[in-house]
Amino acid sequence: MIGLISATAAGATARDRLAAAWPGRVRVYEGPVREAVERAFAECDALVCFLATGATVRLLAPLLADKASDPGVVCVDEAGRFAVSLLGGHGGGANALAAEVAEVLGCTPVVTTATDAVGVPGLDTLGLPVEGAVAAVSRAVLDGSPVALRADGVWPLPAFPSNVTAAGEGPAALHLTDRLLELGPDEAVLRPKSLVVGVGASKGAPVDEVLGLVEDAVRDAGLSLLSVAELATVDAKSEEPGIVEAASRLGVPLTAYSAEELSRIEVPNPSDAPLDAVGTPSVAEAAALAGGGELLVPKRKSSPEGRAAMATCAVVRRAPRGRLAVVGLGPGARDLLTPRAKDELRRASVLVGLDQYVDQIRDLLRPGTTVLESGLGAEEERARTAVARAREGHAVALIGSGDAGVYAMASPALAEAADDIEVVGVPGVTAALAAAAILGAPLGHDHVSISLSDLHTPWEVIERRVRAAAEADIVVTFYNPRSRGRDWQLPKALGILAEHRAPHTPVGVVRNASRPDESSRLTTLGALDPATVDMMTVVTVGNTATREIAGRMVTPRGYRWQAATAEGAE
C-alpha cells in the first residue's frame, strides 16, 4: 500500500489525481501532516508526500530505523514539476515509484542514487540477496577501481562496467556463490538462488523440527540459507503444516511432485518406508533432484531428543539457467520503443542484433554490455549465437525491428532454444501498425500481413495466400513488397487483388514509418505504380468497404455502419 500525504490545496489536487489513477493501491492520509506521516510510515510500503523535501526530511528523521525495512518515500513539489526519490531508492522502491508518479502527473522524476545516475546496476537491485560491504564494493565499482568478480558460475545478471572482472586485483571483491565465506572489509557476496531442499515428514511433524533440519543441513554443508530457492516434497505432503510453515519462514515456495514422478528418479538412498506411506521409495532426495542438479547433501534425518525422527531432507544445487529476451524495437522512433523493451536492454549482459538496429539503441545499454552485431542475411546465425550465450548462463537480449515475432528473430531463436534456458518475448509496435496509424484506420476490420519475399517461402505459397485474402475481402498489408532483385511480385499480387476489388480501392503507401525520413501517400489500387515502392515500404490495400475520408484511409469496423452511413447520405 502507498500512503499519500498533502498539506495544501495544490498538493491535494495532485494527490487526488494519483489516487484516481491507482485505485486500491493507495491510501489517503488526512489530518495534521506530522500525524499523517507517522501513521503512513508505520502502515505502508511506500509514501508519496506532496510537501517540500526539507519539511519531509524533518518529519521522517525521527522515524527512520533501517534501510532494509523503512518504506520508500517520494516527494512531489507544490507546482507538480518533480517527483523526487527521497528515501529507500532501491530497497524501498522509491526510484521506481518516482518514475511511476512522474508518468501519472506529467512531471520529471528525480533520482540521485549514484548507480542509477551512471547506468551501473546497484548490487541491491539484482534480485539476489546480498551480504557484506555493499557500500564499499559499490563505491569501488563507481570509482572505476579494480573489483574482482569471483563467481562459481555464470548467472543471468546485467552487465557490470569493465573494472569488474574475474582478473580484477585489489581489495574490493564481489563474490557470486551459494557457499559460506569469510568476507573482508571490502568484499560483498551475491547469493544466487541455486539450492533446492527436498523435504519429507511424518504426519504432525513440528515446524521447528522441519526447519531446524533444513537449516542445519544447509549450513553444515557450508552453504548459505539465502541461496535456497525452494522446498520440494511429494504431493501427499504438500499441505503438511510443518513443511508449509517451514517454507513460509524461509520465504521460499513449496513445490510438490506426484509419487509417480518421484518414483522414476534414481536416488542413492531409497527406502521402503516412504514407498509404503506415499507410494515412492524416496521423498527428500527425489524431490530435490526432480528438477535436475547435483546432490550435495544426501538424505538426512532430524534428531530430536527422546523420540524418533519425523523429518528428512536432502540438498541439491541446480545449474545456472540462462535467460534469452527476444526484444521488438518497434518501427524506429525512440518514443515507440516500449518501456519493457528498454528494461530488457538494460537487464542484458549480452546483446545480439543486426548492426543497424544495434545503432538505434546503443546508448540505452549498460556500460560493459557485450555487443555481438552482424549484417543483413545472418538471421539464423544471430539466433544460434543468442541461444548459445544464454545456455552459457548469460542474460541475453536478441533484438529485431517492429515486433520480434513478426517476420523477425523470435522464430529462428525459438526453433534453436530448448527448455534449458528461460525465454521471454517482448512485444513491439510493428511496421504495419505504425503505417496504419499514419494512414488513418485502414485495419479497422479483419486484416492480414503477407510478405512478398520468396527467399524463405515459395512464390506458389505466397500467391495462394494472396488469392485467399483477395477472395475473403480482407485488408492486406504487404511486407517486403519490392527490391532490385524482386520487381515482379508486387504487380502480380496487386493484379490478384484487382480481380476482386475495384480500381478505386484505397491503397496506403508508407516508407520508413516513424523515422525521420518518413513519407506516406494515399492512392488507389488502379493508380499505384509499383516502381515507387521499395523494401523500406509497407503497402496496405483496403477491402471493398475501405474509404478515403478527409484524406484518411478508413475501414469500417462493421458493414452495418457503412450501410447506415450510405443510407443517411441518400
N, C-alpha and C positions, 0 to 999 in steps of 0.2 A: 504494500500500500504506500502511496505517495501522499505526504501531507502538504497542503497548500496554505500559506500564511501571508496575509497582506495587512497593510496599515493605512492605506489611503484609498480614495475613490478610484484613482487611475490603476493602482495595484489590484483592487478588487475586480475591475473590469477585465484586466488581463488574466487574473486568477480564474474568473468565471469562463473565459474562453477556453482555458486549459481544461477545466472541469467538464465542459461540454464536449470537448474532443476526446476525453478519456473516461467515459462513464464506467463506474465500477472499479476503476484503477486508482482513483484519488479520493481524498477526504479533505474537506474544507474545515479549517480550524478558525472559529470566531473568538471574539473576546479580546481581552488585553493581550498585546503581542507577546510579552515575555511568557505569560502562562501558556499561550498557544504554541510557542516554540518548544517549551519544556514538554508539553503533552505529546506533540508530534514527534519530537526526538525520541521519546520513550516508546511510542506506539508504532512508528512507521519505519519502512525500509529505506526511505529517502524523503527529502524535503525540498520543496521549491518555495523560496522566500522572496516575495515581491517587496524587497527592502533594500536599503543601501548596504553595501558589503561591510562597511565599518560597523554599522549597527548590528548586523547579523553576527559578525565576529564576536562582539561583546556579549551578545545573547547566548552564543554557543559555547564560549570559553569555559564556563563552569560545568558544562555538561559532558565535555569530552572525556572519553575513557581510554579507548584503544582503537587504532586504525583498522584492526581486523573486525571490530564489532560496531563501530559508530556508523550511523546511516550516512549516505552521500547527501550533500547539500548543494543546491544550485541557487544562485541569486539572480533575480531579474530587476534591472534598474527601473526607476519611475517612468521613464519615457518608453520603456519596452524596446530598447535598442540592443541590449546584450543579455545573454544567458551565461552567467559565469559559474564555472565549476569551482566551488569554493572549498569543499571538504570531501574526502573519500573519492578522489578521481577514478582510481582503479578499483580498489576493494569495495568501495561503496557504490560504484557505478555512476558517479556524478558526471564523468566525462561524456559517457554515452547519453545520460539523461539531459545534459546541456544541449546536445545536438538535437535530441527529440523535441525539447521545449522550443528551441530556435526554429525548428521546422513548422511547428504549430503556430507560433506567434509571429513568424516572419522576421526574427531578429538574428543577431550574429552570435554563434557560440564562442565562448572564450575558454580555452583550455591551456593551462600553463604548466602541466606536467611535463617534465623535461623530455622523457622518452617519446611522448606523443608529439612534442614540438618538432623533433628532428626525425621522426619516422622510424624510430627504433622500437621494437617490441618490448614492453615492460615485462619483467620477469613474473610479475603477479597478474599478467593478463593472458597467459598462455593456456589457461585451462588446466594446469597441473599444480598440485601442491608444491610449495617452495619453502625451503628452510635455509637458515644460515644468514650470512651477512648480505642480505639482498641489497641494501642501500650501497654498501661498499662496492659490490660487483657491478651494480647498475651505474655507479659513478665512473668506474673504470671503463665500462663499455662506452659511455657518453664522452669521456675524455679522450678516447682513442688509444688508451693504454692497452698493452697486450693482455688478453684474457684467455686462459687455457680452457678449451671445451673438452671435457673428459666424459664421453658418453659410452655407455655399454652397447648401444645400438643406434640405428638411425630411426628417429621418430618424426612424424609429420608436423614439424614446427615451422613457424615463419622464419624468414631469413634473418640472420644476425649480420652486423657490419663486419668488414674484413679484419678488424682487430680481434675478433672472437674466432679462434681456430684451434684445431687439435694440436697444432705445433706451437701454440702460444706459450711464451715464457714470461714469468713474473709472478708476483704474489697473488694476483687475482685469478680465481678459477671458478668455472661453472661446471658442476657435475650433472649428469643426467643418468640416474641409476635408481634401482629399487633396493640396492644394498645399503646397509647402515655404514656410515662413515664418521670419522672424527674430522670435523671441519676446522680449518684455520680461520684467522680473523678476517681474511679477505676472500672467503670461499662461500659459495651457496650451492644448493643442490635442488634440482627439479626432480619430482617423483613421478615417473611415468606410471600409468595405471596398467601394470603388467601382470599382476598376480591374481589368480583365481583360487579361492579356497573352497574345496568340496567339503560338505558337512553332512554327517549322519547323526541321528539322535533317537533315543528311545522316547516313547510317549511320556510327556511330562518332564522332559529334561529341563532343568533350570537354566535360564538365560545366562546367569553368571558362569555356569559350568561350560556352556557352549562358547560364550565369548572369551572366557579365560583360556580355553583350549586353543582357540584360533589365535589369540594374541601371543600366547607362549610359543606356538608352533612357528609363527612368522618371525618373531624376534629371535628365537633360538637358532633359526636358520640364517641369522644375520641379515634379515630383510626388514623393510620399513612397512608399517601398517598403512602409511599414506599411499602405498602403491597397490593396495588391494582394490581391484576393480569390481569384484562381485563375489558373493557367496553362491554356491551351487549345490543342489540336492536333488533327490528323486521327487517326483510329483506327489507321491503319497505323504511326503513330509513338508510340502510347500506351505502348509498352514500350521505347522508345529510352532507354538508360541515362542519357545526358546530360540529356535532358528530365526524366526521372523524378527524378533526383537533384537537379536544379535546383529542382523544385517542393518536394522534401523539405527542402532547405536554406532555402528561403523560408518553409517552414511553411504551405504552401497546397495545396489539392487540385489534381489534374491532371484536366481534363475533356476527353474525346475525342468527336469527331463523325465521322460517316461521310463519305467523299469525296462521296457523292451529296448529303448535306445541305450541305456546304461549297460544292459546285459551283453551287448555286442562289442563293448570296449574292453580291450585286453588290459589287465591290471596286474601288478606284481603280487598283490595280497588278496585274492578272492576269499570269500568266506561263506559258509552255509547259513550263518545266522541271518544276514540280510536277504539271502535268497528265500529263506522260509518266510521272513517277515514281509518283504515288499516285492519279491519277485526278481531280484537281481543279485548276483554274487558280490557286488561292490556298489557302495553308495558314494563314500567320500572320494576315493581315488577316481572312480569312473566319472563322477560328476565334475570333478576338477579337470579331467582330461577330455571331456566331451567336446570342447572347442579347440582341441589340439594344444600342443605345448610340451614343455619339459617338466617332468615330475621332480620337484625339488625336495619335498617332504612327503615320504610315503605315509600310508595310513598311520595315524597316531591316536591313541585313546586318551580320554581325560583320566585324571587320577584323584578323585575325591576321597577324603578320609572316611573310612568306616563303611563304605558300600561300593558296589560295582560301578564301573564307568557307564555313563549314559550318553556319551557323545564321542564321535570320531571326526577327524578332519585330515585333509591332505592338501598340499600346496603345489600349484603348477604355475610356471612362468610362460606366458604366451609371447610369441614373437611380435615385434612391432608390425603394425598394419599400416601401409602407406595410404595416401589419400590423393585421389585424382578429381579435380574440379574441372568440368568442361564448361567453359565460360563464353557466353554470347556477348559480344561487344556492342551490339546494335549496329545501325547503319553508318555510323561515323561521327555524328555530333556528340560532343562530350556530355551535353545535358540529356542525351538519350541513353547514356550508359547507366545501368541501374545501380542503386546503392549496394545491392547484394553482389553484383559483379565487382565493384570496387573493393568490397570487403574480401572477396575471394582472391583478388590480385594481391592484396596486402597480406593475406594469410599464407601465400605460397612461398616456398624457398626455391622452387624451380619453375620457370615459365617457358612454355614451348609454344611456338606460333610462327605464322607467316611473317616475314620481315616487315612488310608494310603495315601489318596490324600491330606488331610489337611497337613500332614507332609511334602509333597513336596513343599508347598507354604507358610508355616507358617511364614517364615522370610519376606515375602512381605507384611504382614498385618500391619496396623497401630496399634500403642500402644492403648490398650483399646478395641480392637475388641472382641466382644463376639463370641466364637467359640463353635459350637454345633456339635460334631462329634460322629459317631456311626459306628458299624462294618458291615460286609457283611450281606446281606439279609434284611436290614432295609430301602430299597429304598423308599417305599411308605410312611413310617413314616417320613423320611427326607423331602420328598416333602410336606407332610402336615405341618410339623414344619416350613419350609421355608415360605410357603404361609401364615400361621398363624402369623408369625413375621412381614411379610410385611403388613398384614392387621392391625397390631398394629401401623403402620406408619413408621417402620424402613426401612433402606436401607439394603437389604439382598442379599448376593451372595450365590447361590446354585451351588456347583461345581461338575463336573464329568470329567472323563478322556476322551481323544480324543475330539470329538465334543459332546456337551451335548445333542444334538438332535439325536444322533445315538446310539441306544442301551444304553441310559443313562438317565439323570434325567429330561430332558425337558418334555418328555411325561407325566410322573406322576405328575409333577408340574403343567403343564398347564391344566391337567384334573381337578386339585383342584382349580385353580385360576379362578376368575371372573373378571369383568371389574371394580371392586372397587380398584384394585391395578394396577400400571404400571408394565409391564413385558418386559424385554429386553433380547434378546438372543445374546450370544457372541460366535461366531463360533470358533472351534478349529481344529487342524490337527488330523485326525482320524488315528487309528491304520492301517487301510487298506492303506491309503495314505503314511504313514511313511514306511510301509513294502514295498510298491510298489517302493518307491524311493531307497530303499536298493537293491531291486532285479533288477532294471533296468527300464523298461517301460511296465510292464505287463497290465496296464489299458489303453493302447492307443486306444482301441476301446470300444464298448459297454460292460459294466460290471455290476455286481450285487453283493451286500453283503447279505449273508444269515447266520443267527445264527442257529447253530445246537442244541442249548439248548432247551429242551422241557419242561422247568419249567413253561413257560408262554404261549407256543404255542404247540398245539398237534402235535405229530410226523406226523400224516397224512397230516397236512397242510404243514409242513416243506418238507416232501417228495414230495408233489405235486409241490412245488416251485422249488426244486432242479431239478426235472424232466423237468419242463418247461424251466429252464435255460439251461439244457443239450440239449434239442431238439432245442432251439433257437441259439445254438452255441455262448453263451455269456460267457465271462470270469467270473469266480466265486471266490469271496473271502469268506472263511468260518471264521466266528467268533465263539468263544466258541466251538471249534471243539471236545474236548475230556477232560473228567475229570475221576477221580477214579470211580465215580458212573455212568458215562455215557461213556462207552467204545465201543459201537457198532454203534453209529450214524455216525461217520466219515467213517468207512469202507463201510457202507450202501450207504452213499452219493457218495463216490468215485466210488462205483460199478455202480450207476446210470449214472454218467458221463462217465464211461468207455463203456457204451452201445453206446455212440455217438462219442467218441473220441479215438484216437489211444493210445496205451500204451506209445509211446514216447512223448506224450503231456507234455510240461514243467509244472512243479509244483514248486512254490516257498514257502519255509517254513521259517518264521521269528519269532523268540521268543524274547519278550521284546524289541520290536523295539525302537531305540533311547535311551535306557537306558544303564547303564554301563556294564551290563552283556548281552548285545545284541548278538544274534547269528543268522546266516542265512545260508541256503543252497539251492541249486537248484537241483531238482531231476526230476522224471517223474511220470506220473500217474501210470505206471505199477510198478515202483520201490519204491514208497513211503510206508514206514512202519508206519501205524497209531499209533503204540505203542510209537513212538518217539515224539509224539505231545501231548501237554497239554493245559490247559486253558489260558496260557500266550502266546500262539502261534497263529499266523494268517497264514492260508493256502490259497494260491492263485493258482487256476487251470486255465491254459490258454485255449484258444479256438483252433479251428483247424488251425488257421493262426499263432498262437504264436510260436516263435522260440527261441532257445538259440543262441545268437550271442556274441562271445568273452566273454563267461561266464556270460552273462546278459540275463534276460528274457525280450523278446520284443514282443509286439503285435502290428502289423502294424495298422496305422490309417485307411487304406482302403485296400481292397483286390486287387485293381488295382495296387497299389505299390508293393505288394507281387508278383503279376503275372509278372510285368515288371522285377522285380529282378530275378525271376526264369527263364524268357526267356533270360535275359542277361547272365545267368550262363551257358546256354546250348551251 
